Amino acid sequence: MRDTILIVDDEADIVSTLADYFMYNNYDVMTATNGMEAIEKAGMQPNLILLDINMPNVDGLEVCARIRDFVSCPILFLTARVEDSDKVKGFGMGGDDYIVKPFSLDELGARVAAHIRRERRRGKTPKVQLADKLAIDYTERRVFYDGKEIPFAKKEFDIIELLSGHPGQIFSKERIYELVWGYDSEGESSVVAEHVRRIRAKLAASDIKPYVETVWGVGYKWAK
């Protein structure tokens, strides 16, 4: 299985050059050109992230701070220059290395390979989905928003896991009941509506957008 690298930079030519290099060297590549896109794609669990620091709006340091509690892969900062104080700040946020522009592609490739080998020896990473400030840790069965945990009961999380794992796909209440409670469970699909209400209430209490959307007359879906 090939390793996947997430390349994040607001300069299209840098993204293109790095993507071509790593694909040529048998890596799968994902790309992002801004911080918000990087946060979302980090939830797809790449094996390593190359992260530009100097991006508008959400910069690389903020991206690292938002995802580090939920993404354990190595994060290598890309930067035009770096002072010792910047290194201390970046390492404190969870960065693993600094690559100063301009850099040699072969040296970068060697450092990426070394980090991935080291990470592979540590074992598997948890499965996490990230969207803006929302993080769903499927391994630990926990949900966080802006770093704070939102407690959900077992069946509530089961519904979140089902819907968020298939964003945009519509599930009827009956189908959700079958998948979450099981064919032989006693009860009615109306129970699903009550659990969805509770999920929405907990998300709303944290000022989170309504990820669980109602498709009238059909069922529910997780907003993309």
QUIDAPE-V968377 format. One line per field, one symbol per residue. ss: DSSP state (H for helix, E for strand, - for the rest). Layout:
BEGIN
ss = ???
END
This chain:
BEGIN
ss = ---EEEEE---HHHHHHHHHHHHH---EEEEE--HHHHHHHH-----EEEEE-------HHHHHHHH------EEEEEE----HHHHHHHHH----EEEE----HHHHHHHHHHHHHHHHHH-----EEEE--EEEE----EEEE--EEE---HHHHHHHHHHH------E-HHHHHHHHH--------HHHHHHHHHHHHHHHH------EEEE---EEEE--
END
